[in-house]
Amino acid sequence: MKAIGVNGSPRKKWNTATLLEKALEGAASEGAKTELFHLYDFNYKGCISCFACKIKNGKSYGKCAVKDELTPLLKKVNQADVIILGSPIYFGSVTGEMRSFMERLLFPLTTYTDPPGSLLSRKVRTAFIYTMNVTKEMMKEFGFDKHIVLNEMLIKRILGASETLCSYDTYQFDDYSKVYAPRFDPEKKAKVRAEVFPLDCEKAFKMGTRLVRELK
Ligand SMILES: Cc1cc2nc3c(=O)[nH]c(=O)nc-3n(C[C@H](O)[C@H](O)[C@H](O)COP(=O)(O)O)c2cc1C
């Protein structure tokens, strides 16, 4: 059993990466082989609308035909049993790199049928981890939850199953005293990091175990 984590944050040791690592640790504790990839290590573009993946009887039907640094990663993700995506919220949605990755992963598998279908015939389990500055209440107030619900719906339809884990009010800067950000209360941020983030890590670990168990 193979579990893959995909980090859509440019930071390899911060909130999103940490939660992905915990989820993969959970998957490993159930016997899965795990690997974490950082999208910002790869040079690639989003879908270029070539439609090679949609050509009837074409050699790339159902597969992304674009050849760049994402190609080997897409192959690995397409062969994985457990796929855990993670992204910070940037201006209300996932990062540009995660968005481009999702286009390349999901568009070849989706069918223009009515209702829309999926070419994926294997059983996989997926999850999406989001991290953000805002609190849960603010996320809803600002409408970020709409993107999250839409992603979950898309991934469920195309990959079969998906769960979502959100980590709110994350710690953003090494040293809050050095940045101009009067909106944030550094003490409150430190408290959330010390008291709430570890609970989110536990949730991520449990989610990793669950995703693997569901496939056993
Ligand atoms: C360019 C940029 C845009 C951001 N936009 C938002 C936003 O719209 N809402 C929010 O809650 N946090 C926003 N954030 C904060 C990040 O989502 C938050 O710090 C996240 O936990 C960072 O993840 P990381 O630590 O894994 O890099 C933004 C951060 C950056 C750098």
The ligand as a MOL file (V3000), in Angstrom:
LIG
                    3D

  0  0  0     0  0            999 V3000
M  V30 BEGIN CTAB
M  V30 COUNTS 31 33 0 0 0
M  V30 BEGIN ATOM
M  V30 1 C 0.3280 35.0500 -0.2620 0
M  V30 2 C -0.4070 34.6480 0.9810 0
M  V30 3 C -1.7870 34.7580 1.0130 0
M  V30 4 C -2.4970 34.3530 2.1510 0
M  V30 5 N -3.8600 34.4540 2.1440 0
M  V30 6 C -4.5560 34.0370 3.2310 0
M  V30 7 C -5.9700 34.1210 3.2340 0
M  V30 8 O -6.6110 34.5700 2.2870 0
M  V30 9 N -6.6180 33.6850 4.3410 0
M  V30 10 C -5.9500 33.1530 5.4220 0
M  V30 11 O -6.5940 32.7480 6.3740 0
M  V30 12 N -4.6010 33.0410 5.4210 0
M  V30 13 C -3.8970 33.4750 4.3510 0
M  V30 14 N -2.5310 33.3570 4.3440 0
M  V30 15 C -1.8540 32.7190 5.5020 0
M  V30 16 C -1.5470 31.2420 5.2690 0
M  V30 17 O -2.6610 30.5580 4.7350 0
M  V30 18 C -1.1860 30.5610 6.5940 0
M  V30 19 O -0.1310 31.2470 7.2210 0
M  V30 20 C -0.8070 29.1190 6.3410 0
M  V30 21 O -0.9060 28.3580 7.5090 0
M  V30 22 C 0.6160 29.0060 5.7810 0
M  V30 23 O 0.9290 27.6510 5.5520 0
M  V30 24 P 2.4370 27.1220 5.7200 0
M  V30 25 O 2.8400 27.4590 7.1300 0
M  V30 26 O 2.3500 25.6580 5.4920 0
M  V30 27 O 3.2610 27.8140 4.6960 0
M  V30 28 C -1.7960 33.8050 3.2510 0
M  V30 29 C -0.3900 33.7100 3.2170 0
M  V30 30 C 0.3020 34.1440 2.0960 0
M  V30 31 C 1.8130 34.0390 2.0650 0
M  V30 END ATOM
M  V30 BEGIN BOND
M  V30 1 1 1 2
M  V30 2 1 2 3
M  V30 3 2 2 30
M  V30 4 2 3 4
M  V30 5 1 4 5
M  V30 6 1 4 28
M  V30 7 2 5 6
M  V30 8 1 6 7
M  V30 9 1 6 13
M  V30 10 2 7 8
M  V30 11 1 7 9
M  V30 12 1 9 10
M  V30 13 2 10 11
M  V30 14 1 10 12
M  V30 15 2 12 13
M  V30 16 1 13 14
M  V30 17 1 14 15
M  V30 18 1 14 28
M  V30 19 1 15 16
M  V30 20 1 16 17
M  V30 21 1 16 18
M  V30 22 1 18 19
M  V30 23 1 18 20
M  V30 24 1 20 21
M  V30 25 1 20 22
M  V30 26 1 22 23
M  V30 27 1 23 24
M  V30 28 2 24 25
M  V30 29 1 24 26
M  V30 30 1 24 27
M  V30 31 2 28 29
M  V30 32 1 29 30
M  V30 33 1 30 31
M  V30 END BOND
M  V30 END CTAB
M  END
